[in-house]
């Protein structure tokens, strides 16, 4: 049978003989003699292969390729002829496999073992590298020559294929005799490289690859005979290095830089000439000796530890510390704890600094925001925004942001941070020069530190009070108000901002109501003598303002009557209560230096109108005619007489320098009043009913009672400790309930028969439906 094959660009015709050609019968032949002849050819071919490999593969050409094809045909003929000892079970393929193995062993014994035996140091490494590289070529070309044997015989007999068989031969004849010495040489070369001496990495890679290949598709040999020794030497080296690096001058400052370089070097070294499975083990070994073993000492070092770096705010060194210690389990926990204590101390120093004299609330909140932003940038750029550090900062801020500040200035009482934060928001909202982008950024920062405040309900009460004044008097942009409310809503939920949103809605509805009122007057042919507008507010949304009945001027009482008539006809079962202290009026006046328009409160306008028909007015007459208490008169007249725009003046010269106002005091128009502005606003103090702190404490009692009833309704029966703990857990996002207050509320609920004590256990409560 003639077959054609392409090899290396040449067409070869190989004659493969078979004993069953065209049914032709041959006479008996000597099987042993024929096998020996074919085997002799195979030995010659294998000898030429060895010469080819040892010559550096420089004799390759058409003859070389033809010889390999003939060797392949020879193997085919030997495997397909039914020759051998008929009396035995030995087949030609089996005989061929056995003789091939013996031939490989003889080649290794004669040409390799003698070359490497007894050699040491770099000589052993170079010779091993050379012969192992040559043997890999022998395996490659030998597998081609004996491919038919490998494809059919070894698979059918379930024995080692030719590659494994050749590797085992090398293992027995060479590797087992030199592996210990070779390992020592390799470790010496690694140490040279660690000492900054250049080595041949290609030779290292091949030599270490020998340990891998000798495992026969397993890493057991590599791990046992080389990797274990490598890891041991690595640990010993870096154990000594760590002590030296720390003890040398300036070692604490340079230690982490050295560790960073060592980890990079070992990682690259492992990737370059170790097996891929060793990379993580080597890096882990270095981390153990350089980081884990010296974890506490490095982080708490007085010169270069976490606190020292924070003191000088060395961000790059802090980033290096983070990137190294995040590698080890729980490596960042001590670092986060140090950061938490450091920020806590910074915050307490801020509190102490701003309490030393007159407390500037805006400057204090700005300092808190700057401190927060400082660490936000640190976390973002150098700590990969790791949650553990955000948690540490949160715990620190929750400590100093919930202190009650006591300024040292005489006469200034305690101030809560929720009040300062609310006042800061009030100033931001009133700032007309701030751009939309700046406002967005500022509000984000405000909400970020708002989340650290425990008494969020107290902030809500202060903010609602100040927001009401902005909406009714300052006329701030409602969109800005909605922007902050939306952020608070995302942080706290809809119930928290429902009243604030209701105030915004009331402002919108008031505009619609005013339009309807004007249409009503027009349709009824009712004339408006002045430009009158009323804002209708829902009592549940707005803070409680002081409602006072007083004797209004005719101009005001007429228009209030008209609006009441309109409102009664358009609504049902609604009662209007007039809050005159929130009203505003524009009053025109003529002074010696020109006419002016003054934007004043309702009470201020009523006082000024009294001077239309008289030159002087006594304070007692104001009380009698307007029907207002002395405190309100004193506050109103003081703003008109001693404020920024003194449109009135006291008459008695001997008392003119004092700013006190009593009932006998007489006042007159300050005809010489001068102001560069033609239109201006005279400020006045608006008083709300009740103190926000007292109002908050009252609301908390109701909230705690509702929470207790809700818990007991679902549990039916609960112990005292569990009930108090569950109540604190549910309300802690809103405020921190006092356990003593909770206990009082429980007693009150028992008195009102919402709960009862168990007769068997007095610390056990039951819910009464």
VOGU-3710 file (C-alpha; in Angstrom, 3 decimals, decimal comma):
1> xxxxxxxxxx> 0,000/0,000/0,000  1,479/3,332/-0,976  0,600/6,470/0,983  1,641/10,040/0,443  2,282/12,531/3,223  3,373/16,157/3,399  6,143/16,991/5,888  8,132/20,181/5,926  7,122/21,065/2,381  8,250/17,727/0,814
11> xxxxxxxxxx> 6,071/15,031/-0,696  7,171/11,637/0,516  6,057/8,186/-0,609  6,255/5,624/2,151  5,926/1,911/1,458  3,996/0,290/4,308  4,084/-3,515/4,041  1,289/-5,720/5,269  0,939/-9,479/5,307  -2,566/-9,433/3,900
21> xxxxxxxxxx> -2,022/-7,689/0,508  -4,540/-8,738/-2,176  -4,986/-12,141/-0,586  -1,477/-13,144/-1,606  0,080/-15,868/0,547  3,691/-15,705/1,621  5,853/-18,472/2,821  6,888/-18,721/6,401  9,462/-16,130/7,541  11,588/-15,706/10,587
31> xxxxxxxxxx> 9,552/-13,282/12,738  12,369/-12,707/15,180  14,844/-11,885/12,450  12,437/-9,479/10,725  11,656/-7,703/14,035  15,366/-7,356/14,732  15,906/-5,823/11,318  13,131/-3,285/11,810  14,287/-2,542/15,338  17,805/-1,934/14,085
41> xxxxxxxxxx> 16,366/0,766/11,830  14,591/2,297/14,812  17,778/2,359/16,855  19,580/4,086/14,003  16,774/6,630/13,698  16,818/7,308/17,439  20,601/7,713/17,343  20,244/10,267/14,590  17,598/12,031/16,722  20,047/12,285/19,630
51> xxxxxxxxxx> 22,742/13,651/17,331  20,235/16,124/15,902  19,277/17,390/19,367  22,851/17,591/20,670  23,922/19,494/17,558  21,488/22,275/18,514  18,948/21,240/15,846  21,200/22,613/13,077  21,160/19,634/10,722  17,485/19,757/9,894
61> xxxxxxxxxx> 16,672/19,343/6,195  14,949/17,065/3,664  17,015/14,043/4,691  16,161/14,566/8,345  12,466/14,782/7,582  12,589/11,705/5,337  14,310/9,730/8,072  11,596/10,612/10,575  8,852/9,577/8,143  10,627/6,287/7,524
71> xxxxxxxxxx> 10,900/5,758/11,292  7,171/6,354/11,608  6,523/3,767/8,826  8,834/1,310/10,545  6,870/1,608/13,802  3,653/1,132/11,873  4,960/-2,051/10,260  6,175/-3,464/13,560  2,866/-2,790/15,293  0,674/-4,234/12,546
81> xxxxxxxxxx> 2,597/-7,469/11,835  1,387/-10,429/13,841  4,894/-11,485/14,766  6,569/-12,455/17,942  6,694/-15,622/19,929  3,505/-17,450/19,068  3,877/-19,568/22,165  3,843/-16,460/24,334  1,400/-13,599/24,629  4,013/-10,993/23,768
91> xxxxxxxxxx> 2,888/-8,843/20,840  5,191/-6,849/18,515  3,777/-3,588/19,918  4,549/-4,689/23,450  8,057/-5,718/22,481  8,515/-2,379/20,738  7,288/-0,400/23,805  9,623/-2,344/26,132  12,671/-1,914/23,899  11,892/1,796/23,403
101> xxxxxxxxxx> 11,839/2,357/27,153  15,156/0,504/27,544  16,649/2,545/24,725  15,596/5,824/26,449  17,045/4,653/29,759  20,337/3,725/28,096  20,548/7,091/26,351  19,961/8,930/29,631  22,464/6,774/31,498  25,214/7,140/28,894
111> xxxxxxxxxx> 24,776/10,766/27,831  23,061/12,638/30,666  23,601/11,056/34,062  27,347/11,005/33,673  27,320/14,679/32,641  25,466/15,941/35,746  26,527/13,456/38,401  28,702/14,997/41,097  28,346/18,531/39,755  27,479/21,441/42,071
121> xxxxxxxxxx> 26,718/25,148/41,981  26,197/26,987/38,752  27,853/24,169/36,814  25,098/21,799/37,911  22,449/24,383/37,048  23,813/25,029/33,555  24,268/21,333/32,748  20,815/20,463/34,049  19,320/23,283/32,009  21,115/22,080/28,868
131> xxxxxxxxxx> 20,220/18,392/29,178  16,657/18,999/30,336  16,065/21,263/27,346  17,535/18,574/25,087  15,421/15,855/26,659  12,273/17,873/26,031  13,182/17,911/22,325  13,807/14,164/22,454  10,346/13,706/23,951  8,818/15,921/21,268
141> xxxxxxxxxx> 10,428/14,187/18,247  10,302/10,752/19,822  6,551/11,039/20,229  6,289/11,729/16,484  8,456/8,760/15,563  6,448/6,421/17,813  3,122/8,119/17,338  1,337/5,048/16,016  2,435/3,111/19,083  1,251/5,950/21,308
151> xxxxxxxxxx> -2,111/6,385/19,571  -3,183/2,753/19,582  -1,148/0,552/21,843  -0,761/2,645/25,015  -4,404/3,700/24,995  -5,689/0,160/24,509  -3,378/-1,279/27,161  -4,014/1,593/29,617  -0,320/2,161/30,254  1,824/5,297/30,361
161> xxxxxxxxxx> 1,924/7,166/27,084  5,320/7,878/25,553  5,592/11,372/27,081  4,987/10,116/30,628  7,232/7,102/30,067  10,102/9,310/28,845  9,639/11,735/31,751  9,685/8,870/34,231  12,879/7,608/32,675  14,442/11,040/33,132
171> xxxxxxxxxx> 13,115/11,176/36,691  14,667/7,812/37,600  17,942/8,200/35,743  18,678/11,886/36,416  16,276/13,913/38,542  16,150/11,749/41,659  19,939/11,874/41,869  20,306/15,653/41,596  17,066/17,202/42,928  18,415/18,075/46,382
181> xxxxxxxxxx> 21,570/19,710/44,992  19,579/21,409/42,249  17,132/22,856/44,797  20,017/24,296/46,817  21,528/25,885/43,719  18,202/27,435/42,738  17,679/28,872/46,214  21,178/30,338/46,106  20,389/31,999/42,796  17,175/33,449/44,253
191> xxxxxxxxxx> 19,123/34,865/47,157  21,591/36,451/44,734  18,754/38,188/42,978  17,384/39,433/46,317  20,857/40,835/46,957  20,577/42,776/43,681  22,910/40,444/41,729  21,686/39,767/38,205  20,894/36,138/37,336  19,696/34,269/34,244
201> xxxxxxxxxx> 15,938/34,067/34,740  15,432/31,883/31,643  17,676/29,193/33,107  15,861/29,512/36,456  12,499/29,127/34,781  13,523/25,952/32,925  15,208/24,422/35,949  12,213/25,073/38,212  9,945/23,835/35,434  11,810/20,501/35,722
211> xxxxxxxxxx> 10,350/20,079/39,224  6,894/20,713/37,820  7,302/18,255/34,908  8,637/15,544/37,165  5,266/15,545/38,891  3,759/13,929/35,772  0,805/16,331/35,528  0,795/16,770/39,317  2,328/19,486/41,505  3,209/17,177/44,379
221> xxxxxxxxxx> 6,879/16,878/43,418  7,249/20,603/42,812  5,555/21,525/46,097  7,495/18,967/48,158  10,984/19,149/46,629  11,224/22,860/45,801  8,313/25,111/46,797  8,384/24,146/50,480  12,112/24,943/50,705  11,622/28,163/48,742
231> xxxxxxxxxx> 8,879/29,384/51,095  10,943/28,468/54,151  13,975/30,412/52,897  11,743/33,330/51,921  10,209/33,493/55,396  13,650/33,364/57,049  15,019/36,096/54,777  12,189/38,546/55,360  12,034/37,763/59,068  15,627/38,952/59,345
241> xxxxxxxxxx> 15,012/41,845/56,962  12,042/43,169/58,956  14,139/43,431/62,118  16,967/45,175/60,272  14,654/47,619/58,495  12,972/48,652/61,727  16,154/48,989/63,763  18,116/51,066/61,258  18,060/54,852/61,435  14,879/56,228/59,909
251> xxxxxxxxxx> 13,605/52,677/59,517  10,101/53,451/60,740  9,626/56,060/58,019  10,994/53,821/55,253  9,663/50,485/56,459  6,428/50,485/54,495  8,248/51,632/51,356  10,597/48,669/51,730  7,657/46,328/52,309  5,903/47,660/49,223
261> xxxxxxxxxx> 9,022/47,069/47,115  9,567/43,602/48,587  6,012/42,534/47,779  6,333/43,837/44,230  9,681/42,087/43,718  8,494/38,757/45,098  5,298/38,908/43,078  7,256/39,546/39,871  9,803/36,859/40,785  7,074/34,284/41,366
271> xxxxxxxxxx> 5,362/35,147/38,093  8,604/35,009/36,118  10,019/31,630/37,070  7,740/29,870/39,570  4,564/27,977/38,876  1,394/30,056/38,804  0,064/28,345/41,930  3,039/29,660/43,918  2,358/33,363/43,417  -0,240/33,725/46,155
281> xxxxxxxxxx> 1,767/31,526/48,533  4,931/33,554/48,105  3,126/36,875/48,515  1,288/35,499/51,552  4,574/34,407/53,091  6,054/37,898/52,677  2,894/39,509/54,056  3,038/37,258/57,101  6,634/38,148/57,960  6,567/41,861/57,103
291> xxxxxxxxxx> 2,990/42,895/57,909  1,175/40,431/60,139  4,103/39,868/62,500  4,681/43,617/62,945  1,108/44,806/62,538  0,657/46,585/65,872  4,145/48,027/66,004  3,911/49,622/62,570  0,451/51,125/63,056  1,127/52,435/66,552
301> xxxxxxxxxx> 4,643/53,718/65,927  5,100/57,161/67,454  7,050/58,555/64,493  5,507/56,878/61,452  2,338/55,153/62,705  -1,212/55,970/61,686  -1,694/58,736/64,240  1,660/60,333/63,406  0,813/60,351/59,701  -2,624/61,813/60,431
311> xxxxxxxxxx> -1,069/64,551/62,539  1,041/65,665/59,587  -1,626/64,518/57,115  0,821/62,630/54,907  -1,743/61,330/52,469  0,627/59,306/50,260  2,077/57,469/53,252  -1,415/56,860/54,592  -2,460/55,515/51,198  0,553/53,190/51,177
321> xxxxxxxxxx> -0,318/52,000/54,683  -3,894/51,287/53,569  -2,888/49,420/50,395  -0,501/47,190/52,368  -2,602/46,367/55,410  -5,758/45,717/53,409  -3,944/42,598/52,162  -4,061/40,835/55,537  -7,186/39,655/57,413  -8,529/42,368/59,749
331> xxxxxxxxxx> -5,497/44,463/58,857  -7,512/47,675/58,557  -9,410/47,342/61,848  -6,685/48,847/64,081  -6,031/51,556/61,504  -9,739/52,471/61,438  -9,859/52,547/65,246  -6,895/54,929/65,390  -8,548/57,114/62,748  -11,809/57,148/64,724
341> xxxxxxxxxx> -10,078/58,256/67,931  -8,059/60,852/66,043  -11,132/62,436/64,409  -12,947/62,296/67,742  -10,133/64,250/69,392  -10,088/66,742/66,513  -13,810/67,279/66,973  -13,497/67,782/70,719  -10,728/70,298/70,099  -13,087/72,131/67,740
351> xxxxxxxxxx> -15,762/72,209/70,443  -13,280/73,511/72,975  -11,916/76,131/70,591  -15,283/77,614/69,644  -16,573/77,577/73,213  -13,683/79,788/74,298  -15,579/83,070/74,153  -18,512/84,131/72,008  -19,615/81,097/69,995  -19,726/81,745/66,240
361> xxxxxxxxxx> -22,187/79,087/65,068  -21,588/79,549/61,344  -17,824/79,322/61,734  -18,220/76,214/63,899  -20,385/74,404/61,343  -17,993/75,487/58,563  -15,122/73,942/60,533  -17,081/70,694/60,979  -17,861/70,605/57,253  -14,235/71,297/56,322
371> xxxxxxxxxx> -13,060/68,520/58,628  -15,600/66,144/57,099  -14,621/67,114/53,555  -10,940/66,693/54,398  -11,439/63,036/55,280  -13,887/62,475/52,436  -11,125/63,405/49,989  -8,654/61,198/51,859  -10,992/58,203/51,705  -11,796/58,772/48,052
381> xxxxxxxxxx> -8,237/59,254/46,754  -6,158/57,037/49,018  -8,471/54,571/50,839  -10,575/53,416/47,866  -13,627/54,753/49,718  -13,475/51,738/52,035  -16,661/51,506/54,179  -14,679/50,695/57,338  -13,241/54,236/57,414  -16,601/55,864/56,757
391> xxxxxxxxxx> -17,912/53,905/59,725  -14,981/55,078/61,868  -15,620/58,713/60,948  -19,330/58,282/61,652  -18,611/56,937/65,140  -16,243/59,849/65,817  -18,668/62,508/64,606  -21,511/60,995/66,612  -19,483/61,699/69,756  -18,508/65,362/69,405
401> xxxxxxxxxx> -21,455/66,397/67,206  -23,847/65,474/70,011  -22,123/67,426/72,764  -23,946/70,406/74,244  -21,719/73,453/73,812  -21,183/75,805/76,740  -19,503/79,077/75,661  -17,306/80,714/78,270  -18,742/84,147/77,524  -20,802/85,388/80,443
411> xxxxxxxxxx> -24,513/85,440/79,818  -24,450/82,960/76,917  -26,215/79,729/77,801  -25,803/76,201/76,528  -26,258/75,690/72,812  -27,141/72,452/71,056  -25,525/71,531/67,764  -28,919/70,834/66,082  -29,729/74,497/66,723  -26,406/75,643/65,256
421> xxxxxxxxxx> -26,885/73,423/62,206  -30,417/74,723/61,655  -29,203/78,329/61,937  -26,435/77,561/59,449  -29,041/76,201/56,990  -31,078/79,357/57,545  -28,121/81,543/56,575  -27,381/79,426/53,503  -30,982/79,729/52,328  -30,936/83,493/52,820
431> xxxxxxxxxx> -27,686/83,909/50,873  -28,738/85,316/47,515  -25,187/85,338/46,128  -24,681/81,579/46,251  -24,798/79,834/42,863  -26,980/76,742/42,234  -23,921/74,463/42,013  -22,464/75,861/45,227  -25,829/75,451/46,939  -26,096/71,833/45,823
441> xxxxxxxxxx> -22,624/71,060/47,126  -23,240/72,891/50,405  -26,550/71,103/51,031  -24,955/67,709/50,379  -22,324/68,453/53,009  -24,951/69,692/55,465  -26,989/66,513/55,118  -23,846/64,408/55,508  -23,102/65,805/58,983  -26,824/65,995/59,814
451> xxxxxxxxxx> -26,841/62,200/59,742  -24,431/62,175/62,707  -26,763/64,268/64,894  -28,696/62,116/67,352  -31,457/64,622/68,130  -32,831/64,864/64,616  -36,262/65,771/65,952  -34,745/68,797/67,708  -33,122/69,917/64,441  -36,501/69,499/62,761
461> xxxxxxxxxx> -38,189/71,774/65,299  -35,551/74,517/64,979  -35,504/74,235/61,203  -39,291/74,390/60,928  -39,357/77,551/63,048  -36,681/79,283/60,950  -38,102/78,055/57,659  -41,479/79,568/58,534  -39,870/82,991/58,948  -38,052/82,633/55,642
471> xxxxxxxxxx> -41,199/81,705/53,782  -43,374/84,416/55,352  -40,948/87,311/55,732  -37,649/86,789/53,890  -39,347/85,486/50,723  -36,640/82,908/49,960  -36,664/80,747/46,830  -39,052/77,844/47,339  -37,008/75,678/44,964  -34,000/75,956/47,262
481> xxxxxxxxxx> -36,191/74,961/50,183  -37,504/71,965/48,270  -33,953/70,938/47,413  -32,922/70,570/51,045  -36,244/68,984/52,013  -35,766/66,366/49,285  -32,315/65,478/50,628  -33,646/65,196/54,184  -36,497/63,052/52,891  -34,065/60,620/51,246
491> xxxxxxxxxx> -32,085/60,402/54,475  -34,948/60,189/56,999  -38,081/59,193/55,093  -41,335/60,944/54,199  -42,820/61,282/57,743  -39,831/63,379/58,838  -40,364/66,037/56,167  -44,166/65,940/55,891  -44,659/69,194/57,854  -41,900/70,956/55,945
501> xxxxxxxxxx> -43,456/69,911/52,645  -46,855/71,039/53,940  -45,462/74,533/54,561  -44,270/74,732/50,940  -47,677/73,537/49,731  -49,403/76,204/51,833  -47,340/78,877/50,130  -48,499/77,678/46,749  -52,137/77,441/47,814  -52,008/80,926/49,339
511> xxxxxxxxxx> -51,184/82,386/45,921  -54,229/80,647/44,436  -56,402/81,807/47,329  -55,259/85,404/46,840  -56,170/85,291/43,156  -59,607/83,900/44,018  -60,066/86,655/46,632  -59,324/89,378/44,094  -61,789/87,825/41,637  -64,399/87,665/44,436
521> xxxxxxxxxx> -63,972/91,369/45,228  -64,159/92,283/41,565  -67,325/90,242/41,019  -68,948/91,764/44,149  -67,801/95,269/43,182  -65,926/95,593/46,468  -63,166/98,179/46,348  -59,792/97,476/47,948  -58,419/100,680/49,448  -54,923/99,222/49,840
531> xxxxxxxxxx> -52,950/96,425/48,204  -54,060/93,672/50,584  -53,095/89,998/50,497  -53,539/87,202/53,051  -51,683/83,899/53,417  -53,674/80,966/54,769  -51,547/78,518/56,775  -52,424/75,043/58,065  -51,891/74,995/61,828  -50,575/71,409/61,857
541> xxxxxxxxxx> -47,685/72,248/59,538  -46,461/75,545/60,922  -44,925/76,348/64,322  -47,234/77,825/66,943  -47,108/81,630/66,746  -48,457/83,986/69,371  -51,995/85,085/68,443  -52,985/88,429/69,918  -56,187/90,391/69,501  -55,609/94,142/69,157
551> xxxxxxxxxx> -57,403/97,252/67,980  -56,644/97,432/64,289  -56,778/100,611/62,244  -59,778/100,995/60,023  -57,747/100,406/56,852  -56,712/96,972/58,107  -59,969/95,871/59,768  -61,975/96,652/56,610  -59,877/94,389/54,394  -59,704/91,618/56,980
561> xxxxxxxxxx> -63,505/91,657/57,071  -63,660/91,336/53,295  -61,286/88,369/53,278  -63,221/86,634/56,071  -66,439/87,056/54,092  -64,770/85,534/51,015  -63,189/82,643/52,929  -66,393/81,715/54,762  -68,242/81,463/51,460  -65,584/79,328/49,741
571> xxxxxxxxxx> -64,846/76,909/52,616  -66,823/75,001/55,199  -66,066/74,318/58,884  -62,807/76,243/58,821  -61,823/78,869/61,352  -59,404/81,670/60,573  -57,059/82,851/63,314  -55,097/85,965/62,398  -51,401/86,035/63,277  -50,716/89,743/62,984
581> xxxxxxxxxx> -47,143/89,399/64,190  -46,305/87,755/60,850  -47,937/90,472/58,740  -45,949/92,940/56,635  -46,885/96,385/55,340  -45,332/99,079/53,161  -45,648/102,545/54,714  -44,850/105,759/52,823  -43,350/108,660/54,828  -42,074/112,158/54,104
591> xxxxxxxxxx> -38,938/113,305/55,884  -36,998/116,565/55,561  -34,459/114,811/53,336  -37,022/113,248/51,023  -39,815/110,651/50,878  -39,171/107,053/51,866  -40,976/103,699/51,641  -40,591/101,457/54,670  -41,293/97,722/54,729  -42,442/97,056/58,303
601> xxxxxxxxxx> -44,420/94,541/60,350  -48,137/94,994/61,035  -47,480/96,197/64,583  -44,821/98,635/63,399  -47,209/99,987/60,751  -49,962/100,523/63,338  -47,571/102,439/65,598  -46,401/104,635/62,714  -49,986/105,399/61,623  -50,622/106,924/65,064
611> xxxxxxxxxx> -48,288/109,791/64,098  -50,549/110,862/61,186  -52,734/112,982/63,457  -50,368/113,932/66,306  -46,759/115,010/66,757  -45,934/112,986/69,869  -47,242/109,703/71,215  -46,759/108,314/74,713  -46,025/104,602/75,124  -49,002/104,251/77,476
621> xxxxxxxxxx> -51,274/105,670/74,730  -49,996/103,007/72,331  -50,934/100,307/74,824  -54,406/101,766/75,324  -55,259/102,511/71,693  -53,790/99,384/70,092  -54,655/97,010/72,923  -51,217/95,361/72,833  -49,228/94,314/75,915  -46,270/96,414/77,035
631> xxxxxxxxxx> -43,747/93,782/75,949  -44,980/93,897/72,364  -45,046/97,703/72,366  -41,538/97,839/73,817  -40,208/95,422/71,189  -41,953/97,252/68,331  -41,014/100,800/69,334  -37,440/99,756/70,111  -36,955/98,555/66,515  -38,331/101,897/65,205
641> xxxxxxxxxx> -36,298/104,067/67,559  -32,977/102,360/68,265  -32,627/100,016/65,313  -30,735/100,323/62,058  -33,330/102,796/60,730  -34,356/105,173/63,600  -37,486/106,763/62,089  -38,741/107,676/65,619  -36,928/109,368/68,472  -37,368/109,865/72,202
651> xxxxxxxxxx> -38,269/113,406/73,308  -36,614/113,728/76,744  -32,963/114,677/76,239  -31,785/113,404/79,608  -32,985/109,893/78,775  -32,195/109,905/75,075  -28,990/107,907/75,465  -30,729/105,011/77,198  -32,467/102,384/75,114  -34,998/101,355/77,722
661> xxxxxxxxxx> -38,676/102,006/76,981  -41,244/102,578/79,714  -44,913/103,634/79,680  -44,319/107,368/80,348  -41,836/107,707/77,479  -42,844/110,022/74,644  -41,861/109,553/71,005  -41,953/111,679/67,879  -41,101/111,309/64,197  -37,400/111,733/63,489
671> xxxxxxxxxx> -37,893/114,329/60,743  -34,142/114,539/60,141  -33,901/110,804/59,403  -31,640/110,181/56,439  -31,010/107,018/54,440  -29,374/106,607/51,008  -32,010/104,033/50,053  -35,449/105,184/49,089  -37,006/101,849/50,079  -35,795/99,802/53,032
681> xxxxxxxxxx> -36,944/97,165/55,500  -37,054/97,727/59,235  -36,389/94,375/60,953  -38,479/93,152/63,845  -38,271/90,134/66,140  -40,919/87,474/65,606  -41,741/85,393/68,634  -43,007/81,844/68,398  -44,898/80,162/71,197  -42,875/77,740/73,301
691> xxxxxxxxxx> -39,235/76,791/73,386  -38,187/74,288/70,657  -36,374/72,122/73,205  -39,425/71,954/75,479  -41,666/71,316/72,480  -39,362/68,502/71,367  -39,373/66,901/74,824  -43,168/66,970/74,820  -43,329/65,392/71,356  -40,882/62,702/72,429
701> xxxxxxxxxx> -43,150/61,553/75,201  -45,920/60,907/72,689  -43,548/59,224/70,235  -42,180/56,911/72,954  -45,676/55,967/74,088  -46,756/55,207/70,522  -43,648/53,065/70,014  -44,249/51,131/73,265  -47,863/50,417/72,351  -46,847/49,352/68,833
711> xxxxxxxxxx> -44,233/46,939/70,191  -46,536/45,413/72,832  -49,395/45,094/70,359  -47,224/42,896/68,139  -45,456/40,967/70,933  -48,380/40,758/73,423  -45,948/39,999/76,256  -42,428/41,254/76,864  -39,903/41,751/79,663  -38,842/45,196/80,854
721> xxxxxxxxxx> -35,279/45,022/79,527  -36,371/43,691/76,129  -39,113/46,331/75,819  -36,779/49,212/76,646  -34,089/47,874/74,300  -36,524/47,430/71,417  -37,921/50,920/71,936  -34,428/52,447/71,844  -33,574/50,445/68,730  -36,649/51,610/66,830
731> xxxxxxxxxx> -36,311/55,285/67,758  -32,514/55,674/67,652  -32,589/56,872/64,026  -34,796/59,791/65,128  -33,429/60,568/68,601  -31,840/58,711/71,522  -34,547/57,969/74,070  -33,614/58,218/77,726  -34,287/54,865/79,489  -35,609/56,795/82,493
741> xxxxxxxxxx> -38,162/58,560/80,303  -39,148/55,225/78,727  -39,721/53,777/82,201  -41,982/56,716/83,123  -43,947/56,284/79,907  -44,421/52,576/80,688  -45,766/53,459/84,137  -48,115/55,985/82,576  -49,377/53,427/80,044  -50,023/50,985/82,893
751> xxxxxxxxxx> -51,999/53,689/84,728  -54,043/54,348/81,594  -54,584/50,567/81,193  -52,725/50,067/77,934  -50,365/47,651/79,674  -50,358/45,544/82,834  -47,694/43,846/84,928  -47,631/40,098/85,270  -48,542/38,934/88,790  -45,904/36,175/88,651
761> xxxxxxxxx> -43,077/38,417/87,332  -43,187/42,174/87,985  -40,670/42,788/85,193  -43,002/41,223/82,616  -45,599/43,370/80,799  -48,736/42,285/78,956  -50,646/44,233/76,337  -54,293/45,040/77,087  -56,408/45,173/73,938
//
